[in-house]
Amino acid sequence: MIDVEKAACEKFQRIAHAWLRSGEISRTNNVLSPLEELAGFNYGFVYLLNLDELTCKIGFSEHPMRRIREIRSSYRYGDRLKLKACFVGEQTVERELHKRFAHLRIENERFMASRAIEAAFAQARERMRSRLQSLHLCSPECPQLVCGLDLRMLHAWLKR
């Protein structure tokens, strides 16, 4: 599982700097906060994709929106695929969800749509969000501040 500790701000800022320079700022179509997007830069995302009114897909990707574009042609109603929910996570968490909802499995990563699945995603996101909020973010005047990194967006989100 993702290890979130109060590490030195220099390490956090280096990760944030790499994330901002990567141009991958909205890999989840603004479904997640900037801080969650940042954490996903190192870990990836477990996502819930609506395939149609009755079925969904539980998957893992470092870039869910790109993944949706890649698999669109594999589904009958590919133009209707919609990212329903996601959270910062690892492939092991995706596999755990597959096991937990095995009774709803249709095939592979396809499942019957269920409020229980949606609730599991909401709970997992809230747990991860709380852990991420405990990250150390010092002031923009910090002497360790990585050159060119503006943390105001992340500071504003953390104060919400």
C-alpha positions in Angstrom: 0.0 0.0 0.0 1.1 3.6 -0.5 3.3 4.8 2.2 2.5 8.4 3.1 4.8 9.8 5.7 5.8 13.3 6.7 9.0 13.4 4.7 11.2 16.3 4.0 9.6 19.0 1.9 12.4 18.8 -0.5 11.4 15.3 -1.6 7.8 16.3 -1.9 8.6 19.3 -3.9 10.9 17.4 -6.3 8.0 15.0 -7.0 5.6 18.0 -7.4 8.1 19.7 -9.8 8.4 16.5 -11.9 4.6 16.2 -12.0 4.1 19.8 -13.1 6.8 19.5 -15.8 5.3 16.2 -17.1 2.2 18.0 -18.4 0.0 15.2 -16.9 -1.9 17.6 -14.7 -5.4 16.2 -15.6 -5.1 12.5 -16.0 -8.5 12.0 -14.4 -10.5 14.7 -16.2 -10.5 16.9 -13.1 -12.4 14.2 -11.1 -9.6 14.4 -8.4 -8.0 17.3 -6.6 -4.6 18.6 -7.6 -3.0 16.9 -4.7 -4.5 13.5 -5.6 -3.4 14.1 -9.2 0.1 14.8 -7.9 0.1 11.6 -5.8 -1.0 9.6 -8.8 2.2 10.7 -10.6 4.1 8.3 -8.4 1.5 5.6 -7.9 -1.3 5.6 -10.5 -5.1 5.3 -10.2 -7.7 2.6 -9.6 -10.7 3.7 -11.7 -14.3 2.8 -12.1 -15.5 3.1 -15.7 -19.2 3.0 -16.7 -19.4 0.9 -19.8 -23.2 1.2 -20.1 -26.2 1.4 -17.7 -25.7 -2.1 -16.4 -22.0 -2.8 -16.5 -18.7 -1.2 -15.3 -15.0 -1.8 -15.4 -12.6 -1.8 -12.5 -9.1 -1.0 -13.7 -5.7 0.5 -13.0 -3.9 3.0 -15.0 -1.3 5.8 -14.6 -3.5 7.8 -17.0 -7.2 6.8 -16.9 -8.4 9.3 -19.5 -5.8 8.0 -22.0 -6.8 4.4 -21.1 -10.4 5.2 -21.9 -9.3 6.5 -25.4 -7.3 3.3 -25.9 -10.1 0.9 -25.1 -13.0 2.8 -26.6 -13.0 0.7 -29.8 -13.1 -2.6 -27.8 -16.6 -1.9 -26.5 -19.9 -1.8 -28.3 -20.9 1.6 -27.0 -17.3 3.0 -26.7 -18.4 6.5 -27.3 -20.4 6.3 -24.0 -17.6 5.2 -21.8 -17.4 7.5 -18.7 -15.0 7.7 -15.8 -17.3 7.3 -12.9 -14.8 7.4 -10.0 -11.2 6.9 -9.2 -8.6 7.2 -6.4 -4.9 7.1 -6.0 -3.8 3.5 -5.7 -1.8 0.6 -6.9 -2.5 -2.6 -8.9 -2.7 -4.6 -5.7 -5.8 -2.5 -4.6 -7.4 -3.1 -8.0 -6.9 -6.9 -7.6 -8.4 -6.7 -4.1 -11.5 -5.0 -5.5 -11.8 -7.6 -8.2 -11.8 -10.3 -5.5 -14.2 -8.4 -3.2 -16.7 -8.1 -6.1 -16.2 -11.4 -7.7 -19.9 -12.2 -7.2 -20.7 -9.4 -9.6 -18.0 -10.3 -12.2 -19.2 -10.8 -15.8 -15.7 -11.4 -17.3 -12.2 -10.2 -16.7 -12.5 -6.6 -15.4 -16.2 -6.2 -16.3 -18.7 -6.2 -13.5 -22.4 -5.6 -13.0 -22.9 -2.0 -12.0 -23.6 -1.8 -8.3 -24.0 0.8 -5.6 -21.7 -1.3 -3.4 -18.9 -0.8 -5.9 -19.5 2.9 -6.0 -19.5 3.1 -2.2 -16.2 1.1 -2.1 -14.6 3.7 -4.4 -16.0 6.6 -2.4 -14.6 5.1 0.8 -11.2 4.3 -0.7 -10.9 7.8 -2.1 -11.8 9.4 1.2 -9.2 7.3 3.1 -6.5 8.2 0.5 -7.5 11.9 0.5 -7.1 12.0 4.3 -3.7 10.4 4.1 -2.6 12.8 1.4 -3.7 15.8 3.5 -1.3 14.8 6.2 1.6 15.3 3.8 4.1 18.0 4.8 3.9 21.1 2.7 5.9 24.0 4.0 5.6 27.6 3.0 6.6 28.9 -0.5 9.5 30.7 1.3 11.1 27.4 2.3 14.9 27.4 1.6 14.5 23.9 0.2 12.0 25.0 -2.4 12.8 23.5 -5.8 13.5 26.2 -8.3 10.4 27.2 -10.3 7.8 25.3 -8.3 4.7 27.2 -7.2 2.9 25.3 -4.4 0.0 27.9 -4.0 -2.5 25.6 -5.8 -1.7 22.7 -3.5 -1.7 25.0 -0.4 -5.1 26.4 -1.3 -6.6 22.9 -1.8 -5.2 21.6 1.5 -6.9 24.5 3.4 -10.3 23.5 2.1 
